[in-house]
Amino acid sequence: MVVKSEEGRELRSFRFKDEDEGQEVRAVERRILLETLANQLPPDAIHFSSKLEKIERTESGETLLELVDGTRFSAKIVIGCDGIRSPVAKWMGFSEPKYAGHCAFRGLGFYPDGQPFEPKVNYIYGRGVRAGFVPVSPTKVYWFVCFNSSSPGPKITDPSVLKKEAVELVRNWPSELLTIIDLTPDDTIIRTPLVDRWLWPAVSPPASAGGVVLVGDAWHPMTPNLGQGACCALEDAVVLARKLADALQSGPAASVEDALRAYGSERWPRVFPLTIRANFVGSLLQWDNPVVCSLRNSVVIPKLVRIGPLLEHTNFDCEPL
């Protein structure tokens, strides 16, 4: 990892293995990850573009689902992994995720003849604005620009406007960042408000209700400041699959609902602290006071921050199936 100021001055650089032997960073394009997982399933196992319109419980205890296209079916188990605006979570009584005070532009720079960067995570810190980029393949580089905003602002879908606004925020920053943004295809650039949901004990609903259970952002949306949102969703999937497999293999005496409750009980101590920690780290990284930012760049990052303890949350073993 390399950390720089907005002027391009290097504040800190390190190798993850030197900070903690157990550390590594793997950047994977989400599309590739999803395709890889989907390709392990039978061809007709997934029906894409099946947006949920309504969910309700039947008298027999099963869950009735109605899709936007009118399709209706009942299910003994429903796993809601439908993102931060999950209609399943809303039906279960969860509050809307709360805006964290900053937004982010994100995209994938495309280099048809090969991207020129070493396998490093690159961070650039400014005042109330920060950016970063990391190679995700021989031809693609993921980038982000995060900025403070008092409100989420209007939804913008025009790629040219999105790119222009992102560039305006970092216009005089290192040229390599500007080049990556310029080489970003229109269909890969987005602007989103950063949100999270704090799962306070005895206040938030449980992760499951009957045969319905939540996974990933649908249950515990968190800001991306620790890079753990999608990672936690994958951990959820492994733990949930193990609980369900144990229940189904144990025969009729074992309760699927008990398995879903056990999943929630096991995962909550992991995801609740991470959600709060990610929010806190984001607040610190988004400082905009010039004096505080000067101290951050001259003292805190170069001399005081110990990287090992900051990364200890990644040393988590959810155990194999």
C-alpha positions in Angstrom: 0.0 0.0 0.0 1.1 3.5 -0.8 -0.5 6.6 0.9 0.0 10.0 -0.7 -1.2 13.6 -0.1 -3.2 15.4 -2.8 0.0 17.0 -4.0 1.5 13.6 -4.7 3.9 13.5 -1.7 4.3 10.0 -0.3 3.2 9.8 3.3 3.7 6.1 4.0 4.3 2.9 2.1 4.4 -0.7 3.4 3.9 -4.3 2.5 1.0 -6.1 4.2 3.1 -9.2 5.0 5.6 -7.0 6.8 2.9 -5.5 9.0 1.2 -8.9 9.8 2.2 -12.3 8.4 -1.4 -13.3 8.0 -2.2 -10.3 5.7 -2.9 -10.3 2.0 -5.0 -8.2 -0.3 -6.9 -9.6 -3.3 -8.8 -7.2 -5.5 -11.5 -9.0 -7.6 -13.9 -7.4 -10.0 -17.4 -8.1 -8.7 -18.7 -9.3 -12.1 -16.0 -11.9 -12.3 -16.7 -13.1 -8.7 -20.4 -13.4 -9.4 -19.9 -15.2 -12.7 -17.5 -17.6 -11.1 -19.9 -18.5 -8.3 -22.9 -18.8 -10.7 -21.0 -21.1 -13.1 -20.7 -23.6 -10.3 -24.5 -24.1 -10.3 -26.8 -25.9 -12.8 -27.7 -23.8 -15.8 -31.3 -23.1 -14.8 -30.7 -22.6 -11.0 -30.6 -18.8 -11.3 -33.3 -16.6 -12.8 -31.9 -13.1 -13.3 -33.9 -9.8 -13.4 -36.5 -11.3 -11.0 -37.3 -8.2 -8.9 -39.4 -8.9 -5.8 -42.7 -7.0 -5.7 -44.3 -8.4 -2.5 -43.6 -10.9 0.3 -46.1 -12.3 2.8 -46.5 -15.3 5.0 -49.1 -18.0 4.3 -51.3 -19.8 6.9 -49.2 -22.9 6.4 -46.1 -21.0 7.6 -44.5 -20.8 4.1 -43.5 -17.5 2.5 -45.3 -16.3 -0.6 -43.2 -14.3 -3.0 -44.6 -12.2 -5.9 -42.2 -10.8 -8.6 -42.7 -7.7 -10.6 -43.6 -9.7 -13.7 -46.5 -11.3 -11.8 -44.9 -14.6 -11.0 -46.0 -16.0 -7.6 -44.5 -18.9 -5.7 -44.1 -20.1 -2.1 -40.9 -21.0 -0.4 -40.0 -22.9 2.8 -36.8 -20.9 3.1 -36.2 -17.3 1.8 -32.6 -15.9 1.9 -32.8 -12.1 1.4 -29.5 -11.0 -0.1 -31.0 -8.2 -2.1 -28.8 -5.3 -1.1 -29.1 -2.1 0.9 -32.7 -1.3 -0.2 -33.8 -4.9 0.5 -37.6 -5.2 0.3 -37.2 -8.4 2.4 -35.5 -6.5 5.2 -38.2 -3.8 5.0 -40.9 -6.5 5.4 -39.0 -7.9 8.4 -39.1 -4.5 10.1 -35.6 -3.2 9.5 -35.1 0.6 9.3 -33.7 2.2 6.1 -29.9 2.4 6.1 -28.7 5.8 7.5 -26.6 8.2 5.4 -23.1 8.5 6.7 -22.3 12.0 5.5 -20.3 11.3 2.4 -20.7 10.0 -1.2 -18.4 8.1 -3.5 -17.7 7.9 -7.2 -16.5 4.5 -8.3 -15.4 3.0 -11.6 -13.2 0.7 -13.5 -10.5 2.2 -15.7 -9.8 0.1 -18.8 -6.4 -0.3 -20.5 -6.9 -2.5 -23.6 -3.2 -2.9 -24.1 -2.5 -3.6 -20.4 -2.6 -1.4 -17.3 0.8 -0.1 -16.1 0.5 -0.4 -12.3 2.2 -2.6 -9.8 0.0 -4.7 -7.5 -0.5 -2.0 -4.9 -3.3 -0.3 -3.1 -3.0 3.4 -3.7 -4.6 6.0 -1.4 -4.6 9.8 -1.8 -5.8 12.0 1.1 -7.1 15.5 0.7 -9.3 17.8 2.8 -12.8 16.3 3.0 -11.9 14.3 -0.2 -10.0 11.1 -0.6 -9.3 8.8 -3.5 -7.8 5.5 -4.2 -7.1 2.9 -7.0 -6.0 -0.7 -7.2 -5.5 -3.0 -10.2 -8.1 -5.8 -10.4 -6.9 -7.5 -13.6 -4.2 -7.1 -16.3 -6.4 -4.6 -18.1 -8.6 -3.0 -15.4 -8.0 -0.7 -12.4 -10.7 0.0 -9.8 -10.8 3.6 -8.5 -12.9 5.7 -6.1 -13.3 9.3 -5.0 -15.1 9.8 -1.7 -16.2 13.3 -0.7 -18.2 15.0 2.1 -21.7 16.0 1.4 -24.4 17.3 3.8 -27.0 15.3 1.8 -27.0 12.4 -0.6 -28.0 14.8 -3.4 -30.0 13.9 -6.6 -29.5 10.6 -8.4 -27.3 11.1 -11.5 -27.1 8.5 -14.2 -25.5 10.4 -17.1 -21.9 9.0 -17.3 -20.5 12.2 -18.7 -21.8 14.2 -15.8 -20.6 11.7 -13.3 -17.1 11.6 -14.8 -17.0 15.4 -14.9 -18.0 15.8 -11.3 -15.5 13.2 -10.2 -12.6 14.9 -12.0 -13.6 18.3 -10.6 -13.0 17.0 -7.1 -9.5 15.8 -7.8 -8.5 18.1 -10.7 -5.0 19.0 -9.4 -4.3 15.6 -7.8 -1.7 13.1 -9.2 -2.1 12.7 -13.0 -2.3 8.9 -12.8 -5.6 9.1 -11.0 -7.0 11.5 -13.5 -5.9 9.2 -16.3 -7.6 6.2 -14.8 -10.9 8.1 -14.5 -10.6 9.3 -18.1 -10.1 5.7 -19.3 -13.3 4.6 -17.5 -16.1 3.2 -19.7 -19.4 4.8 -19.2 -21.1 1.7 -18.0 -18.8 1.2 -15.1 -19.0 4.6 -13.4 -21.4 5.2 -10.5 -22.1 7.7 -7.8 -23.6 6.5 -4.5 -24.3 7.9 -1.0 -22.5 5.8 1.6 -24.9 4.3 4.2 -25.0 1.8 7.0 -27.3 0.2 9.6 -26.2 -0.3 13.2 -27.7 -3.5 14.5 -28.2 -2.4 18.1 -29.0 -5.4 20.4 -32.6 -5.5 21.7 -33.5 -2.7 19.2 -32.9 -4.1 15.8 -35.0 -7.1 14.6 -33.2 -10.4 14.5 -31.6 -11.6 11.2 -34.3 -14.2 10.7 -38.1 -14.5 11.1 -39.6 -17.9 10.6 -38.1 -19.3 7.4 -36.9 -15.9 6.1 -33.3 -14.7 6.8 -31.1 -11.8 5.7 -27.5 -11.9 4.3 -24.9 -9.3 3.4 -26.0 -5.7 2.7 -29.7 -6.6 3.2 -28.9 -7.2 6.8 -25.8 -5.2 7.8 -24.9 -2.5 5.2 -21.7 -0.9 6.1 -19.5 1.9 4.6 -16.6 0.7 2.5 -13.9 2.2 4.6 -12.5 -1.1 5.8 -13.1 -3.0 2.6 -15.2 -5.6 4.4 -18.8 -5.3 3.1 -18.6 -7.9 0.3 -16.2 -10.0 2.4 -18.7 -10.1 5.3 -21.5 -11.2 2.8 -19.3 -14.1 1.7 -18.6 -15.0 5.3 -22.4 -14.9 5.9 -22.9 -17.3 3.0 -20.5 -19.8 4.4 -21.8 -19.8 7.9 -25.5 -19.9 6.8 -24.8 -22.8 4.4 -23.2 -24.7 7.2 -26.0 -24.1 9.6 -28.6 -25.1 7.0 -26.7 -28.2 5.9 -26.4 -29.4 9.5 -30.1 -28.9 10.1 -31.1 -30.7 6.8 -28.7 -33.6 7.3 -29.9 -34.1 10.9 -33.3 -35.1 9.8 -36.8 -34.0 10.8 -36.0 -33.3 14.4 -33.7 -30.5 13.5 -35.4 -27.2 12.9 -34.5 -25.0 10.0 -35.7 -22.0 11.9 -33.3 -22.9 14.7 -30.5 -23.0 12.2 -31.4 -19.6 10.9 -31.4 -18.2 14.4 -28.1 -19.8 15.1 -26.6 -18.2 12.0 -27.8 -14.7 13.2 -26.4 -15.3 16.7 -23.0 -16.3 15.3 -22.7 -13.5 12.8 -24.0 -10.6 14.9 -20.8 -10.2 17.1 -18.8 -10.1 13.9 -20.8 -7.6 11.7 -22.0 -5.1 14.4 -18.6 -4.0 15.6 -17.3 -3.9 12.0 -20.1 -1.6 10.9 -19.4 0.9 13.7 -15.7 0.7 13.1 -16.0 1.3 9.3 -18.2 4.4 10.1 -15.7 5.7 12.6 -12.7 5.2 10.3 -14.6 6.9 7.5 -15.3 9.9 9.7 -11.6 10.2 10.5 -10.5 9.9 6.9 -12.9 12.5 5.7 -11.5 15.3 7.9 -11.6 18.7 6.2 -10.1 21.0 8.8 -6.8 22.3 7.3 -4.9 22.1 10.6 -6.1 18.6 11.4 -5.3 17.5 7.8 -1.8 18.9 8.1 -1.2 17.0 11.3 -2.6 13.8 9.7 -0.2 14.1 6.8 2.9 15.2 8.7 2.6 13.2 11.9 -0.3 10.7 12.2 0.1 8.7 9.0 3.9 8.8 8.7 4.8 8.3 12.4 1.9 7.2 14.7 -0.4 4.8 12.8 0.4 1.1 13.3 -1.0 -0.8 10.4 -1.1 -4.2 12.0 -3.8 -3.5 14.6 -5.9 -1.6 12.0 -6.0 -4.7 9.9 -6.7 -7.3 12.6 -10.4 -7.5 11.6 -9.4 -9.3 8.4 -7.8 -12.2 10.3 -11.1 -13.9 10.5 -11.7 -17.6 9.9 -15.4 -18.5 9.2 -14.2 -22.1 8.7 -14.9 -24.2 5.7 -18.2 -25.9 4.8 
